[in-house]
Amino acid sequence: MASRWRDGPRISEPEPPAESRGCARGLPRWMRLYLYGMHGVTLDVLLSSLQGLAKDRDPKLLGFSSPYLCIMHALTHFVLEKIYSQKSRFRGRPAVFQLIFFPSVYIGLQMLVSNISNISNISSISISLAEQVRLLSGTQLAVHYVLALYFSQVLHPGLSHLEYDPKCDPNRRCGLPGFARFAFFGMHGLLDEVFFTSLFHLVERSDRSLRGHTSLWSFLMYGSCSFAVEKLYLHLHFGRGWGAGRRLPVYVCLIYAWELSWGLALRQFHACSWDYSHYPHNFMGLITLLYLPGWVCLSLYQDVLSNVLLRIRRTAFEGNCASGENGEVNGRLEATKKQL
């Protein structure tokens, strides 16, 4: 104590600017909406495929969702994000917020989405999350209560610790860890197939419900393939300086080899969910040149996704260094900014 007073009163040093502390923006609003929609479609596919497995014992693990529900999930979780930002009002009673308030709001929003779905004439997607809440059976209510706990304990806290640094060099590997990018690619693969099959049904069958389907196996197939393509992108682009024109043939060859290998393996267990035998230029009904333009477009988009994911990093503190449009979840609270 004496030495402290001898040296004079301690003067707090000004906090260095965000740039010098290596801080960046939080996740932009569009990015969070993108993640929420994709995550919601993944849960639709997961729950519906498990429901089908329990009912029919189908090893194909077919699941269903739609672009409509993707939009609904994005908007619903954007509202839940705002609700989650109010958890500071329950500082003395965190259990009330985590176990009662947030789950009640989540289930109420799911009931609202169900009513909107009925009005929008897409209630035929009976195995979606929204439709399962409509009857409110004990099992369904328990499932959604568990999901609400997952959102409040895992998803929203996890996203609040992420920040996007557009100046980060992807070659420095400063982005999300490998398992997180694998999961993102897997969920994105489910989203791609749901959108593709829903549009295919719209054109071929005039099905305006836009009900799409995919297989839960696609999560592993797309996740592993995209992860391998990302490794190729980093090596060929940053290591060898190859442009997109030289990388594309390598990407496409890998994708076709991956699809063929997975198809052969899944056929051994009667779990393969696709058959291209009725398409021209197919090989064993597992791959077809008809989808070549789609694989080329997805390969180009893959590089864009990798550049974004490798610029997202996790921070030690919730909402660290984020501001602006992400103020509620990714931004610092004003009260903490005013602390001495």
N, C-alpha and C positions, 0 to 999 in steps of 0.2 A: 504494500500500500504506500509506504513512504517513497519508494522509488518512483511509483506512479505519479505522486503529487510533485516529486522533485522534477520530473521531466515535463511538468505542466499538464493541463487538461488534454485528454485525448480528442483529437479532431478527426471526425470521420472523413475519409477520403472520398471524393466524388466517384460515383460508379462509372466505369469505363463505358464508352458507347457500345452498342450491340455489335457493330462490325468488328471491334477489337476483341470481343469475347467470342468471336466465331459464331454468332447467332444469326439466324435467318428467319424468314417468314414462316408462320405456321402453315398448315395445309390450306390451300385456297378453298373457297366455298364450292367451286365446281368439282374439285377433286374429292371432297367429302361426299357430295351428292353421288358422284360416280361410284365411290366405294360402298355407300349405303345401298344403292340400287343393286349392284353386283352381289353384295353380301346377302341381300334379301332373296334374290333369285337362287342363290346357293342353298339357303335354308329351305326354300320351296322344294327344290329338287331333292334335298336330303330327306325331308320329312315324307314327301310323296313316294320316294323310292323305298324307304323303310316300310312305309305302309303297304306298298305293293308286295314287298318281300314277305311281310308277315301274312299277307292274304293269299298270294299265289305261289310263293316260294320261287319266284322268277329270278334266276341268277343274273339277268341282264341289268337289274337295278334301274329300271326306267323311272325317271322323275319328270315333273311337269312344272311349268311356270308360263309367264307371258310378258311382253313388253309393257302392257298395262300395269301389271303387278310390280315390275321393275321401277316404274315411275312412282307408284304408290309407296313402295318401300323407301325410296330415296326421300320423298317428302315427309313420310311418317317419321323417319329417323332424324330428319333435320329438325322436326318439332321436338322430338325426344332429346336431341342435343341441347335445345334451349331449356328444356325441363331439367336436364342433368346439370346445367350451369347454375341452377338455383339451389344446389345441394348445400351451399354455404349458409343458407337460411335455416338449415337443420343441424347446425353445428353441435348443439346440445343433445340432439336426438337423431344421430345418424341412422340408427336401425329403423326409425319410422320412415325415413326417406328411402332407404335401400329395400326394405321388406314390405312396405305398405304403399307409400305414395307413388313411387316410380312404377311398380308393377300395375297399380290401379290405372294410372294414366296410359300405360302401354296397352293393356287389355281394352280400355275404352277406345283408344285410337284404332285398334284392330277391328272392333265392332263397327266403328264409323267407316273404315275402309270397306268392310263387308257390305254395308248398305250402299256405298257409292258404287261398288262392283255390281250390285243388283240393278241399280239405276242405269249403269253404263252397259247393261246387257252382256256382261262377261261372267255371270254367276255360274256358268257351266264349268269353270275351273274349280271343281268342288274340293280338290285336294290341296289347294293353296293354303297358306297361313291364314288369310283373311276368312276364307270359308269355314275353316275348322273352328273359328271362334263363334260362328253364328249360332250353333246349337248349344254351346257352352256346356258340354258334358263334363263330368268330373275329370276324365283323362285329358281332354283337350285343355281345360282350364289349368290343370297341373303343368302341361307342356308349356303353355304360354307364360305361366308364372316363372318356370325355370328359365325360359328365354329372356324374360324381363330381367331376372337376376344376372344372366349372362351379359346383357347389354349394359347394365348399370355397373357391374363389377369388372368386366373385361373389355368389351368393345369400346365404349365411350371413354373410359380412362386410358385405354391404350392409344386411341387416336389423339387424345389431348397431350400425349407425350411426343408426338411426331411433329417435325417441322420440315419445310421444303426449302432447300437452298439452291436456287437456280444457277448460282455461280460455281457450284461444286463440280469438279471434274469427275465424270463417271469412271474414268480409268483409275482413280484413286481408291475405288472400292469403299467410299464413305457412306454408301446408302444403306438400305435395309439389309438385315442378315439374309443368308441364303434360304432358310426355311420359310421366312416371311414372303420372299419373292416367289418361291415355289407355290405357296398357298394362293398368292395373288394370281399367278398364271393359271392355276387350277380352277379358281373361281371364274376367271375371265373366260376360260374355255367353256365352262357351263353356260355362261352368258352368251357367248358366240353361238353355240348350238341352239339354245332356246330362241334367239332372235332369228337365226337362219331358218329353222324348221317352222316357226310361226309365220314368217314371210312366205315360205314355200307353200304352206297350207292356204294362205290368203290368195296367192296367185293361182294355185292348182284347184283348190276346192271352194274359193270365195268364202273362206271361214274368217269372219270378221272378229271372232273372239281372240284371234292371234294366239291361240294356245300352242305353245312350243314344247318340245320334249328333248331330253338328253339322257345319258346314263351316268350314274355315279362313278363308273369306271373312268369316264372322261376326265374327271378331276385329276386322277393320277396320270392319265395319258397326256393331257395338255400341260399339266404342271411340269412333268419331267421333260417333255419335248421342248417347251418354251425355255426351260432352264438351260437345256443343252444349246439351244439356238442363241441364248444370251451369251453363253461362254464363247461361242463362235464369233459373235459380234464383237466382243471385247478383244479377242485375239486377232481377228482379221482386220478390224477397223483401226484399233489403236496399235496393235503389234506389227501388222504388215502394211497398214495404210490402204487397204482395199476399199474401193467405193461400193455403193449399193449395187451397181450393175454386176460386179464380180462376186459379191456375196450372195445375191439372190439364188443362183443355181445351186450353191452349196446348201442354203437353207431348204430349198424345195426338195432336193434329194434326201436330206435328212428327214424331213417331214414325211415323205412317202415311205421311207424305210421304217420310220417309227410307227406309222399307221399300219403297215403290213405286219410288222412284228407283233404289235399289240393284238391285231385281229387274229393272227394265227394262234397266239397264246389263249385268247379268250374263247376261241372256237373249241378248244379242247375241253372247256367246261360249259359249253353251250351258253356262254355269257356275252357273245359278240352282238352288239345292238345294231349293227349296220350291215347291209348287203347291197352291193352295187352290181349284182349280176345282170340286172335289166338295163344298165347304162352302157353306152358304147365305150370302147377303149378301156375296159376294166381288166384287172388281173386278179383272178380267183375271187372276184366279187368283193375284194377288200380295199382296193384302191382304183381310182379312175382318173383319167386325164381330163374329164369333164370339170373337175373341181380345181384344175390348175390355176385359173385366174383368181379364185378365192384364196388359195394358199399363197399366191404371190402377194396379194393385198395384205393378208394377215402377216406375212413375213416382214413387209415394210412397216406395218404398224407395230410389230414386235420390237423393232429398234426404237421406236418412239416411246413405247412403254418402258423399255429398259433404261433409256435416258432419264425418264421421270423417276422410276423406282430407285435408281442409283444416286439420286439427288435428295432422297428422303432419308432422314436419320432420326434416331430416337434421342430425346433429351432426358436429362436426369430428373428434371422437375416438370410438373404439370404446367402446360401452357408457357414454357420457357421461350422467351424472345419472340413471341408472336404478337401481332397487333392487328389493328385495322378490322377487316371484315371478320376475322376469326376471334374477336374479342371475348366471346362467351366461353368457348371451350379451349381454344388454342392460345388465347391472349392472357396476359396477366391481369389480375383484378386491380382495379384502381386503388383499392385499399392498400395493397402490398406496395404499390408504387410510391405511396405517400409515407411509407415508413422511414424513420431516420436511420 
